[in-house]
Amino acid sequence: MAATLTAPRAQLQLLEPHRKPKKVAILSTYPPRQCGIGTFAAELYKSLVHAAPDLELLVCAVDHQGLRYGGEVAAVLKQDDRAAYPKTAAGLAAAGVDAVLIQHEFGIYGGPDGAWITSFAAELASAGVPYLVTLHTVPGTPSRAQTGVLQQLCRRAAAVTVFTPTARRLAAAAGIGVDHFATIPHGAPATLRSPRHRARAAIRPEVAAALETVENATVVSTFGLVSVNKGLETAIAAVCDLARDLPDLRYLIAGATHPEVVHRHGEGYRQSLRELVEELGATDRIQFLDFYLTEAEVAAVLARSTAFLTPYRSRDQISSGALTYALAAGCPVVSTSFFYAQDMLAGGAGLLAEPGDAQAYTEALRRMLTDHGHRSLAADAAWAAGAELVWPVVARQIADAIRAAAADEARQSSPVVVPYQR
């Protein structure tokens, strides 16, 4: 039976330091694989190294490309090998791992709806190794199969963490008990808030050249892995619609096409965006940077942006690293009203439009760019929200959850107490 999570800071029970560091494995996709969850896991690893020196950290990388990894990757789970799931879990248990932090998204594990991860979790539970689950995706209307995967995966988890209250509500509706959750924000690099990293240092010539061309322009931007669900055609159309009123408006679209999209569909979506830009006569107004940005490059682009655009198509999305980064940098956001954006922009850090309503999105962008008083308030709200999103803050909360889960054999019958519920 899963342990109970309680919220109030006044009830926080701090654990005594252990003489022997607790060995903790992070299961996730991982760089050099280009994947938003992999980037999250890499930043989580680095942040926990600094925030929790009492934890001995290692990574178990989910791989289907035969990639070569850094020294922190001590094990590899072959994504498309069903037998590898319980075998890899047993290997971690035999290696003396005290807890495993599972990053979950349906598409990064094998089997229908990623179902094979449940055998990995079952093997950990059988070996007496507690595990925590971070849910990166919780569908608003999950299929029966998706619901089954979530229930099986989370049933024996020592803790289940989500990024926002809406994600918690959706997961509870999928049959995972509400008392089983901790809400811990998605992290973002603290360097995004540092003036030192707003200089154009350590960025590729292509990025520096793109920023140079918009030196005196009003810039909006989007970065991240490109796929059809990002709805970039909506933002392109909005920028073009505003061209007459805002002749100096420029749009930077940065990011490689998602590798899984390239594998299955090629570069058709990106090509369609380029063709749209040509049809609209906007090649001098919209620039593409067709590669994965480094942290320094993201910081440089956000520092130059008047607003950040997330015109995603699906309302169901419950996380967005790109939107989180924008808020950490204090950049106002114009977004469609997907679940994560609704939660993160509720404090006034941006404007929302209904998915699929191109005219409403255009008007939201117009207001953000022309109403200077509103934009100033949105920037202040974004900066304030970003203070809670930087990795040093988030990693401490995750470390507390890990310590509680790995504390001792009594964890199965005692409440797990996790700080900071939003």
C-alpha positions as CSV (number, residue, x, y, z in Angstrom):
1,M,0.0,0.0,0.0
2,A,1.4,3.4,-1.0
3,A,2.5,5.8,1.8
4,T,0.6,8.9,2.6
5,L,1.9,12.3,1.8
6,T,1.0,15.3,3.9
7,A,1.6,18.9,3.1
8,P,1.9,21.6,5.8
9,R,5.4,22.9,6.3
10,A,4.8,23.0,10.1
11,Q,4.5,19.2,10.0
12,L,7.8,18.7,8.1
13,Q,9.8,15.9,9.7
14,L,13.5,16.3,8.9
15,L,15.4,13.0,8.8
16,E,18.7,12.6,10.7
17,P,21.7,12.5,8.4
18,H,22.9,9.0,7.5
19,R,26.5,8.0,7.9
20,K,26.3,6.1,4.6
21,P,25.0,8.1,1.7
22,K,21.7,6.8,0.3
23,K,22.2,5.5,-3.2
24,V,19.6,6.9,-5.6
25,A,19.0,6.1,-9.2
26,I,17.2,8.3,-11.7
27,L,15.4,6.4,-14.4
28,S,14.9,8.5,-17.5
29,T,15.8,9.3,-21.0
30,Y,19.1,11.1,-20.9
31,P,21.5,13.3,-23.0
32,P,22.8,13.0,-25.6
33,R,19.3,11.8,-26.5
34,Q,17.4,14.9,-27.5
35,C,14.3,14.7,-25.3
36,G,12.6,17.2,-23.0
37,I,12.4,14.7,-20.2
38,G,16.1,13.8,-20.7
39,T,17.0,17.4,-20.3
40,F,14.9,17.5,-17.2
41,A,16.7,14.5,-15.8
42,A,20.1,15.8,-16.5
43,E,19.3,19.1,-14.8
44,L,17.8,17.2,-11.9
45,Y,20.9,15.1,-11.5
46,K,23.2,18.1,-11.5
47,S,21.0,20.0,-9.1
48,L,20.7,17.1,-6.6
49,V,24.5,16.7,-6.6
50,H,24.7,20.2,-5.1
51,A,21.5,20.2,-3.1
52,A,21.8,16.8,-1.5
53,P,25.4,15.7,-0.8
54,D,24.0,13.0,1.5
55,L,22.7,11.2,-1.6
56,E,24.8,9.1,-3.9
57,L,23.3,9.6,-7.3
58,L,23.4,7.6,-10.5
59,V,21.4,7.5,-13.7
60,C,19.7,4.6,-15.4
61,A,19.2,5.8,-19.0
62,V,16.3,4.6,-21.1
63,D,17.9,4.0,-24.5
64,H,16.8,2.8,-27.9
65,Q,19.6,4.2,-30.1
66,G,22.7,2.7,-28.6
67,L,24.0,6.1,-27.4
68,R,27.2,6.7,-25.4
69,Y,26.6,8.3,-22.0
70,G,28.6,10.2,-19.4
71,G,30.1,8.6,-16.3
72,E,27.0,9.3,-14.2
73,V,25.1,6.8,-16.2
74,A,25.7,3.5,-14.4
75,A,23.0,1.4,-16.1
76,V,21.0,1.4,-19.4
77,L,17.5,0.2,-19.8
78,K,16.9,-1.0,-23.4
79,Q,13.6,0.6,-24.2
80,D,12.4,-1.9,-26.8
81,D,13.4,-5.1,-24.9
82,R,10.6,-6.2,-22.7
83,A,12.7,-8.6,-20.7
84,A,15.2,-5.8,-19.8
85,Y,12.7,-4.0,-17.6
86,P,12.6,-6.5,-14.6
87,K,16.2,-7.5,-15.3
88,T,17.4,-3.9,-15.1
89,A,15.4,-3.3,-11.9
90,A,16.9,-6.4,-10.3
91,G,20.3,-5.2,-11.3
92,L,19.8,-1.9,-9.5
93,A,18.5,-3.6,-6.4
94,A,21.5,-6.0,-6.4
95,A,23.8,-2.9,-6.7
96,G,22.5,-1.6,-3.4
97,V,20.3,1.2,-4.7
98,D,18.2,2.6,-1.9
99,A,15.6,4.3,-4.0
100,V,14.7,4.9,-7.6
101,L,13.2,8.1,-9.1
102,I,11.2,7.2,-12.2
103,Q,10.5,9.9,-14.7
104,H,7.3,8.9,-16.5
105,E,5.9,9.7,-19.8
106,F,4.0,7.1,-21.9
107,G,6.1,7.4,-25.0
108,I,9.5,6.8,-23.5
109,Y,8.9,3.2,-22.4
110,G,8.1,0.1,-24.4
111,G,4.8,-1.7,-24.8
112,P,1.3,-0.4,-25.4
113,D,1.1,3.0,-23.7
114,G,4.6,2.3,-22.2
115,A,3.2,-0.5,-20.1
116,W,6.5,-2.4,-19.7
117,I,7.6,0.2,-17.0
118,T,5.1,-1.5,-14.7
119,S,7.2,-4.7,-14.6
120,F,10.3,-2.6,-13.7
121,A,8.4,-1.1,-10.8
122,A,7.0,-4.4,-9.7
123,E,10.5,-5.9,-9.6
124,L,11.7,-3.0,-7.4
125,A,8.8,-3.5,-5.1
126,S,9.5,-7.2,-4.8
127,A,13.1,-6.4,-4.0
128,G,12.1,-4.0,-1.3
129,V,13.5,-0.9,-3.1
130,P,11.2,2.1,-2.8
131,Y,10.6,4.2,-5.9
132,L,9.1,7.6,-6.6
133,V,7.3,8.5,-9.8
134,T,7.3,12.0,-11.4
135,L,4.4,12.2,-13.8
136,H,5.3,14.4,-16.9
137,T,2.0,13.5,-18.7
138,V,-1.4,12.9,-17.3
139,P,-4.1,13.0,-20.0
140,G,-7.3,14.9,-19.4
141,T,-9.3,12.0,-20.8
142,P,-6.9,8.9,-20.5
143,S,-7.8,5.7,-22.3
144,R,-8.5,2.6,-20.2
145,A,-5.0,1.3,-21.0
146,Q,-3.3,4.6,-20.0
147,T,-5.3,4.6,-16.7
148,G,-4.3,1.0,-16.1
149,V,-0.6,1.8,-16.6
150,L,-0.7,4.8,-14.2
151,Q,-2.6,2.9,-11.6
152,Q,-0.2,-0.1,-11.7
153,L,2.9,2.1,-11.8
154,C,1.8,4.4,-8.9
155,R,0.1,1.9,-6.7
156,R,3.3,0.8,-4.9
157,A,5.2,4.1,-5.2
158,A,6.5,5.7,-2.0
159,A,5.6,9.1,-3.6
160,V,4.1,10.4,-6.8
161,T,5.1,13.9,-7.7
162,V,3.4,16.2,-10.2
163,F,4.1,19.8,-11.3
164,T,0.9,21.6,-10.8
165,P,-2.5,21.4,-8.9
166,T,-4.3,20.5,-12.2
167,A,-1.9,17.6,-12.8
168,R,-2.7,16.4,-9.3
169,R,-6.4,16.6,-9.9
170,L,-6.2,14.8,-13.2
171,A,-4.1,12.0,-11.7
172,A,-6.5,11.6,-8.8
173,A,-9.3,11.3,-11.3
174,A,-7.4,8.5,-13.0
175,G,-7.7,6.5,-9.8
176,I,-4.5,7.5,-7.9
177,G,-5.4,8.5,-4.4
178,V,-5.1,12.2,-3.7
179,D,-3.1,11.6,-0.5
180,H,-0.5,9.9,-2.5
181,F,0.8,13.1,-4.2
182,A,3.3,15.9,-3.7
183,T,3.2,18.9,-6.0
184,I,6.7,20.0,-6.7
185,P,7.4,22.5,-9.6
186,H,9.2,21.8,-12.8
187,G,12.7,23.1,-12.5
188,A,14.6,25.6,-14.6
189,P,18.3,26.7,-14.6
190,A,19.1,29.4,-12.1
191,T,21.5,30.9,-14.8
192,L,18.4,32.2,-16.6
193,R,18.1,34.8,-13.8
194,S,21.7,35.8,-13.8
195,P,22.7,38.9,-15.7
196,R,26.1,37.3,-16.3
197,H,24.5,34.7,-18.5
198,R,22.5,37.2,-20.5
199,A,25.6,38.2,-22.4
200,R,26.2,36.6,-25.8
201,A,29.0,34.3,-24.6
202,A,29.3,30.6,-25.3
203,I,26.7,30.6,-28.0
204,R,27.1,29.4,-31.6
205,P,27.7,31.8,-34.4
206,E,24.3,31.0,-35.9
207,V,22.5,32.1,-32.8
208,A,24.7,35.2,-32.4
209,A,24.0,36.1,-36.0
210,A,20.2,35.7,-35.5
211,L,20.2,37.9,-32.4
212,E,22.3,40.4,-34.3
213,T,19.7,40.7,-37.0
214,V,16.9,41.5,-34.5
215,E,19.1,43.9,-32.4
216,N,16.7,46.8,-32.8
217,A,13.4,44.9,-33.3
218,T,10.6,43.8,-31.0
219,V,11.3,40.1,-30.6
220,V,9.0,37.2,-29.7
221,S,10.4,33.7,-29.5
222,T,9.6,30.0,-29.2
223,F,12.2,27.3,-28.4
224,G,12.1,23.6,-27.9
225,L,11.7,20.4,-29.9
226,V,9.5,21.0,-32.9
227,S,6.4,18.8,-33.5
228,V,2.9,19.3,-34.9
229,N,1.4,19.6,-31.4
230,K,3.4,22.8,-30.8
231,G,0.9,24.7,-33.1
232,L,3.6,27.0,-34.4
233,E,1.5,27.9,-37.5
234,T,-0.8,29.8,-35.1
235,A,2.0,32.0,-33.8
236,I,3.4,32.5,-37.3
237,A,0.0,33.7,-38.5
238,A,-0.4,36.0,-35.5
239,V,3.0,37.6,-36.1
240,C,2.1,38.2,-39.8
241,D,-1.3,39.6,-38.9
242,L,0.3,42.2,-36.7
243,A,2.9,43.2,-39.3
244,R,1.1,46.3,-40.4
245,D,0.7,47.7,-36.8
246,L,4.1,46.5,-35.6
247,P,6.5,46.6,-38.5
248,D,9.5,46.0,-36.3
249,L,8.1,42.7,-35.0
250,R,10.3,39.6,-35.4
251,Y,9.8,36.0,-34.4
252,L,12.6,33.5,-33.6
253,I,11.6,29.8,-33.7
254,A,14.5,27.8,-32.3
255,G,14.8,24.0,-31.9
256,A,15.4,20.8,-33.8
257,T,12.5,18.6,-34.9
258,H,11.8,16.0,-32.2
259,P,13.9,12.9,-33.0
260,E,10.8,10.6,-32.7
261,V,9.0,12.8,-35.2
262,V,11.9,12.7,-37.6
263,H,12.0,8.9,-37.3
264,R,8.3,8.4,-38.0
265,H,7.4,11.3,-40.2
266,G,10.6,13.1,-41.4
267,E,10.8,16.9,-41.5
268,G,7.4,17.4,-43.1
269,Y,6.0,19.6,-40.4
270,R,9.0,21.9,-40.3
271,Q,8.9,22.1,-44.1
272,S,5.2,23.1,-44.0
273,L,6.1,25.9,-41.6
274,R,8.7,27.2,-43.9
275,E,6.3,27.1,-46.8
276,L,3.7,29.0,-44.8
277,V,6.2,31.7,-44.0
278,E,7.1,32.0,-47.7
279,E,3.4,32.1,-48.7
280,L,2.8,34.9,-46.1
281,G,5.8,36.9,-47.4
282,A,7.4,36.8,-44.0
283,T,10.8,35.4,-44.6
284,D,12.4,38.7,-43.4
285,R,10.2,38.6,-40.2
286,I,10.5,35.0,-39.0
287,Q,13.7,33.1,-38.5
288,F,14.3,29.4,-37.9
289,L,17.2,28.0,-35.8
290,D,17.0,24.4,-36.7
291,F,19.0,22.9,-33.8
292,Y,18.7,22.1,-30.1
293,L,19.7,25.2,-28.1
294,T,22.2,25.0,-25.2
295,E,21.4,26.5,-21.9
296,A,23.4,29.6,-22.7
297,E,21.7,30.0,-26.0
298,V,18.3,29.7,-24.4
299,A,19.3,32.4,-21.9
300,A,20.4,34.7,-24.7
301,V,17.2,34.3,-26.7
302,L,15.0,34.8,-23.7
303,A,16.9,37.9,-22.6
304,R,16.2,39.4,-26.0
305,S,12.5,38.4,-26.1
306,T,9.7,40.8,-25.4
307,A,7.4,37.8,-25.1
308,F,7.6,34.0,-25.3
309,L,5.0,32.1,-27.3
310,T,3.5,28.7,-26.6
311,P,0.7,28.2,-29.1
312,Y,0.3,24.5,-28.3
313,R,-2.7,22.6,-29.8
314,S,-3.7,20.3,-27.0
315,R,-5.3,21.5,-23.8
316,D,-4.2,18.3,-22.1
317,Q,-0.5,19.2,-21.7
318,I,0.4,19.3,-18.0
319,S,4.1,20.3,-18.3
320,S,6.3,22.5,-20.5
321,G,9.9,23.0,-19.8
322,A,10.1,25.8,-22.3
323,L,7.3,27.8,-20.6
324,T,9.0,27.1,-17.2
325,Y,12.3,28.5,-18.6
326,A,10.5,31.6,-19.9
327,L,9.1,32.4,-16.4
328,A,12.4,31.7,-14.7
329,A,13.9,34.3,-17.0
330,G,11.1,36.8,-16.2
331,C,9.7,36.7,-19.8
332,P,6.0,37.3,-20.3
333,V,4.1,34.5,-22.1
334,V,1.4,34.4,-24.7
335,S,0.0,30.9,-24.7
336,T,-3.0,28.8,-25.6
337,S,-4.8,27.7,-22.5
338,F,-3.4,24.2,-22.0
339,F,-3.5,22.9,-18.5
340,Y,0.1,23.7,-17.5
341,A,-0.2,27.3,-18.9
342,Q,-3.4,27.8,-17.0
343,D,-1.7,27.0,-13.7
344,M,1.6,28.8,-14.3
345,L,0.1,32.0,-15.8
346,A,-2.7,32.3,-13.2
347,G,-0.7,34.9,-11.3
348,G,-0.6,37.3,-14.2
349,A,2.6,36.3,-16.0
350,G,0.9,36.0,-19.4
351,L,-2.2,35.9,-21.6
352,L,-4.2,32.9,-22.7
353,A,-6.2,32.1,-25.8
354,E,-8.3,29.0,-26.6
355,P,-6.5,26.4,-28.6
356,G,-7.5,26.5,-32.2
357,D,-8.7,30.2,-32.0
358,A,-6.1,31.9,-34.2
359,Q,-7.8,35.3,-33.9
360,A,-7.9,35.2,-30.1
361,Y,-4.2,34.3,-30.1
362,T,-3.5,37.2,-32.4
363,E,-5.4,39.6,-30.1
364,A,-3.6,38.3,-27.0
365,L,-0.3,38.9,-28.6
366,R,-1.3,42.3,-29.8
367,R,-2.3,43.3,-26.2
368,M,1.0,41.9,-24.8
369,L,3.1,43.9,-27.3
370,T,1.2,47.2,-27.3
371,D,-0.1,47.6,-23.8
372,H,3.1,48.5,-22.0
373,G,1.6,48.7,-18.6
374,H,0.1,45.2,-18.8
375,R,3.4,43.8,-20.2
376,S,5.4,45.4,-17.3
377,L,3.0,43.7,-14.8
378,A,3.3,40.4,-16.6
379,A,7.1,40.6,-16.6
380,D,7.1,41.3,-12.8
381,A,4.7,38.4,-12.3
382,A,6.9,36.1,-14.4
383,W,10.0,37.1,-12.5
384,A,8.3,36.5,-9.1
385,A,7.0,33.1,-10.2
386,G,10.4,32.2,-11.6
387,A,12.0,32.5,-8.1
388,E,10.2,29.3,-7.1
389,L,11.1,27.4,-10.3
390,V,14.9,27.4,-10.3
391,W,16.6,24.1,-9.8
392,P,18.3,24.8,-6.4
393,V,14.8,25.4,-4.9
394,V,13.1,22.5,-6.6
395,A,15.9,20.0,-6.0
396,R,15.7,20.5,-2.3
397,Q,12.1,19.6,-2.3
398,I,12.7,16.5,-4.4
399,A,15.7,15.5,-2.2
400,D,13.4,15.7,0.9
401,A,10.9,13.3,-0.9
402,I,13.7,10.9,-1.7
403,R,15.1,10.9,1.8
404,A,11.7,10.2,3.2
405,A,11.1,7.3,0.8
406,A,14.5,5.8,1.5
407,A,14.5,6.4,5.3
408,D,14.1,2.9,6.7
409,E,12.1,-0.3,6.6
410,A,9.2,1.4,8.4
411,R,8.4,3.5,5.4
412,Q,5.7,1.1,4.3
413,S,3.6,1.8,7.5
414,S,4.6,5.4,8.3
415,P,3.5,8.6,6.6
416,V,6.0,10.1,4.1
417,V,6.1,13.8,4.8
418,V,7.1,16.0,1.9
419,P,7.5,19.8,2.1
420,Y,6.0,22.5,-0.1
421,Q,2.6,21.8,-1.5
422,R,1.3,24.3,-4.0
